[in-house]
Amino acid sequence: MRADFLLRNAGELLTLACGPVPRTGAAMRDLGSVPGGAVAAHHGSIVAVGRERDVVATVELDDDATVVDAKGVLVTPGLIDSHTHAVFARTREREFAMRVEGRSYEEIAESGGGIRSSVRAFREASEDELLEVGRSTLTRMLSYGTTTAEIKSGYGLSTESELKALRVIGKLGEEHAVRVVPTFLGAHEFPDEWRDNRDGYVDHIIEEMIPAVSAAGLARFCDVFCEKGVFSVEQSRRVLEAARAAGMEPKLHADELHPFGAAELAGELRARSADHLVCVSDDGVRALAAAGVTAVLLPGTTLSLGKSAYAPARKLIEEGVPVALATDCNPGSSMTESMQIIMSLASMALRMTPAEALAAATVNAAWACGTEDVVGMLEVGKAADLVVWEVDDHRAIPYHYGVNLVRKVVAGGVVVRDRDETLVV
Amino acid sequence: MRADFLLRNAGELLTLACGPVPRTGAAMRDLGSVPGGAVAAHHGSIVAVGRERDVVATVELDDDATVVDAKGVLVTPGLIDSHTHAVFARTREREFAMRVEGRSYEEIAESGGGIRSSVRAFREASEDELLEVGRSTLTRMLSYGTTTAEIKSGYGLSTESELKALRVIGKLGEEHAVRVVPTFLGAHEFPDEWRDNRDGYVDHIIEEMIPAVSAAGLARFCDVFCEKGVFSVEQSRRVLEAARAAGMEPKLHADELHPFGAAELAGELRARSADHLVCVSDDGVRALAAAGVTAVLLPGTTLSLGKSAYAPARKLIEEGVPVALATDCNPGSSMTESMQIIMSLASMALRMTPAEALAAATVNAAWACGTEDVVGMLEVGKAADLVVWEVDDHRAIPYHYGVNLVRKVVAGGVVVRDRDETLVV
């Protein structure tokens, strides 16, 4: 077997390739550990993985192969960020400061803040401007270990602007080392021009946007912000059923602010994921478990909004719901590109063990954004997307918080990030 | 006026040099903003600061001067970490995972964890081993923008090992670009050999350790862990009065876990700072305000320990207590070197505005560790310790969380950190 890439001398290689996908319950703690591991790849795909001597015996290494010496540290699959709004026109730090000062949502909106300010700026921005912001966001994600990211539209809220968003997301996927999964989120909010005719906007999404997005083949998933004051359960059901009929799999922003029946809807629709879930009801948890819907938890958003009640991660895991983690990277409520701080919050605030947090940021996140055939585990046939850490124990990732513990990042068998900062002292 | 260093083209220069030190109440929001600012220095000290045209007109730049173009972004004083335990023998991620799993403090201690495990490892470690860990910790601090750090002893808990700690701390201060303030914390915990004779250990600190530390001139401050189950108010008073008599200024770990009267003692002793204060009583807050004791808040510790009740920052500020921030960098309860994540937590969890958080991480932190004559503000005569950020608005520092927004770090007029990661893509 030929190989053009070899990573060797991992102190511990965590393959995550050790059971059915997605991982639930106690299986979330199985990390598929191989001490002294190695990974060989050819043309970006893994051709051998396991103990170094077995891998080396299996492959015939090209003369000009890339060989990475992990020097005895921890190696894991690349991290997967399964819920982001990473294509936006501008950041909103002014509004963040107003929120800290106790200004109300209404005051912030009146002063030109809130999601409507993101929509205004987005509609005015050119594709090139959006591409530039998106590139910079993805490049920072990569440097913190993320090799796959789901990105949602949803700041356009018109057919033209939503298509612009999805074209930018698609272009980023083509040109950037981070693998990108596009999600259509026309039902993110009601735009001003439809504010007095909400069902009319839902009809518009169903009759015009979904067919246009589907015809252009620009989205794998369709998401809806199903929440009190935004899209009702009935409106969400209509959008997601139409999207599924047009070839897009359903996802939901569910029960973030109120127990609203959104998780129950996710179960009914057998959605790929229900995300946020801070206020999910017990019935909602059971519905997710029964239907095998993945809970994508976003603890950075809870922290960033200054709230103290987090999603019930332990209850979800105990009830058998597969749990994934994501940054929710967006300018309004969670401005971060780092899955590492999310894993720290998962252990510190959601009480997920470091092993559960890692499974939730790799194999289960791959499932949550429909990329489980390609990434999230290190096994033959999967992509050679790897993180070489500065530490030798996966428990150090959530423990050693607020800093970047990534040493090298490999995407498709190519070293795309190699931290080599200029150290004057 | 000659200059061998010039930083020019700051979009906004925040000098923090705009009022009495430490900063209290509404004055914590004054950042001394200079649009289009510049800073000139000679032999490490600022010789001119203000609008670029004025600075340039004032100084005569050496031919081989270092000139840094800030390219229109935000420039602030170097960050100051006023409470750390950054010299330790090893990390404790295993124990972190046990705590997440709900194991009790007793179970963790029985399995070889807890502060006693740090003490055992510390006593066994050589000065060279400790120096290596300390260097790596300080170097990471520097890359996240910290140019001054207080470091406590307190993992030795014997005269010999406490002196070893303070020698290592002193050596780090001599050799590293981060300025180091040494604090003696022999009263961090009761070591095993004194566990049945606690007053005897207090006598030992007073009669043997303090004289030895004082004779060697190794500590600027003396700190005590004044807390239920650790050092009583009376024991703390005895230690701190003896330390003051020997030339060390008092600091306290105060009311972290219970309202214990430690803040009241800090007020009585006119300590330099009272730190933690999660459970401080109303009387304690008034005592701090009346005596002008600085409250050093450590929100990373609260998060890292999985707790949801944070120190009452708003009440402290409203009552006129000067507030500083710090990482509490230590292997047991707060493993981070980044003051940026602490500033994020200050805004998100303590409800401090971004401006208050910046003042608390610069000018007030300088005061909290007794370095206000040298650092914390950008004015003539102070050290040229600067951070050049990636952002142009200070509100972005807490807002854009979990990542490193530092572009360049200048310590004493020397560029000691210049982020220039190898970007393959």
Boltz contact constraints between the chains, C-beta under 6 A:
constraints:
  - contact:
      token1: [A, 93]
      token2: [B, 393]
      max_distance: 6.0
  - contact:
      token1: [A, 93]
      token2: [B, 395]
      max_distance: 6.0
  - contact:
      token1: [A, 93]
      token2: [B, 396]
      max_distance: 6.0
  - contact:
      token1: [A, 93]
      token2: [B, 399]
      max_distance: 6.0
  - contact:
      token1: [A, 96]
      token2: [B, 399]
      max_distance: 6.0
  - contact:
      token1: [A, 97]
      token2: [B, 354]
      max_distance: 6.0
  - contact:
      token1: [A, 97]
      token2: [B, 395]
      max_distance: 6.0
  - contact:
      token1: [A, 100]
      token2: [B, 347]
      max_distance: 6.0
  - contact:
      token1: [A, 100]
      token2: [B, 351]
      max_distance: 6.0
  - contact:
      token1: [A, 100]
      token2: [B, 353]
      max_distance: 6.0
  - contact:
      token1: [A, 101]
      token2: [B, 353]
      max_distance: 6.0
  - contact:
      token1: [A, 177]
      token2: [B, 425]
      max_distance: 6.0
  - contact:
      token1: [A, 303]
      token2: [B, 348]
      max_distance: 6.0
  - contact:
      token1: [A, 304]
      token2: [B, 348]
      max_distance: 6.0
  - contact:
      token1: [A, 306]
      token2: [B, 348]
      max_distance: 6.0
  - contact:
      token1: [A, 308]
      token2: [B, 308]
      max_distance: 6.0
  - contact:
      token1: [A, 335]
      token2: [B, 399]
      max_distance: 6.0
  - contact:
      token1: [A, 335]
      token2: [B, 400]
      max_distance: 6.0
  - contact:
      token1: [A, 336]
      token2: [B, 401]
      max_distance: 6.0
  - contact:
      token1: [A, 336]
      token2: [B, 402]
      max_distance: 6.0
  - contact:
      token1: [A, 337]
      token2: [B, 403]
      max_distance: 6.0
  - contact:
      token1: [A, 338]
      token2: [B, 402]
      max_distance: 6.0
  - contact:
      token1: [A, 338]
      token2: [B, 403]
      max_distance: 6.0
  - contact:
      token1: [A, 341]
      token2: [B, 402]
      max_distance: 6.0
  - contact:
      token1: [A, 347]
      token2: [B, 100]
      max_distance: 6.0
  - contact:
      token1: [A, 348]
      token2: [B, 303]
      max_distance: 6.0
  - contact:
      token1: [A, 348]
      token2: [B, 304]
      max_distance: 6.0
  - contact:
      token1: [A, 348]
      token2: [B, 306]
      max_distance: 6.0
  - contact:
      token1: [A, 351]
      token2: [B, 100]
      max_distance: 6.0
  - contact:
      token1: [A, 353]
      token2: [B, 100]
      max_distance: 6.0
  - contact:
      token1: [A, 353]
      token2: [B, 101]
      max_distance: 6.0
  - contact:
      token1: [A, 354]
      token2: [B, 97]
      max_distance: 6.0
  - contact:
      token1: [A, 393]
      token2: [B, 93]
      max_distance: 6.0
  - contact:
      token1: [A, 395]
      token2: [B, 93]
      max_distance: 6.0
  - contact:
      token1: [A, 395]
      token2: [B, 97]
      max_distance: 6.0
  - contact:
      token1: [A, 396]
      token2: [B, 93]
      max_distance: 6.0
  - contact:
      token1: [A, 399]
      token2: [B, 93]
      max_distance: 6.0
  - contact:
      token1: [A, 399]
      token2: [B, 96]
      max_distance: 6.0
  - contact:
      token1: [A, 399]
      token2: [B, 335]
      max_distance: 6.0
  - contact:
      token1: [A, 400]
      token2: [B, 335]
      max_distance: 6.0
  - contact:
      token1: [A, 401]
      token2: [B, 336]
      max_distance: 6.0
  - contact:
      token1: [A, 402]
      token2: [B, 336]
      max_distance: 6.0
  - contact:
      token1: [A, 402]
      token2: [B, 338]
      max_distance: 6.0
  - contact:
      token1: [A, 402]
      token2: [B, 341]
      max_distance: 6.0
  - contact:
      token1: [A, 403]
      token2: [B, 337]
      max_distance: 6.0
  - contact:
      token1: [A, 403]
      token2: [B, 338]
      max_distance: 6.0
  - contact:
      token1: [A, 416]
      token2: [B, 424]
      max_distance: 6.0
  - contact:
      token1: [A, 416]
      token2: [B, 425]
      max_distance: 6.0
  - contact:
      token1: [A, 418]
      token2: [B, 422]
      max_distance: 6.0
  - contact:
      token1: [A, 419]
      token2: [B, 421]
      max_distance: 6.0
  - contact:
      token1: [A, 420]
      token2: [B, 422]
      max_distance: 6.0
  - contact:
      token1: [A, 422]
      token2: [B, 418]
      max_distance: 6.0
  - contact:
      token1: [A, 422]
      token2: [B, 420]
      max_distance: 6.0
  - contact:
      token1: [A, 424]
      token2: [B, 416]
      max_distance: 6.0
  - contact:
      token1: [A, 425]
      token2: [B, 177]
      max_distance: 6.0
  - contact:
      token1: [A, 425]
      token2: [B, 416]
      max_distance: 6.0
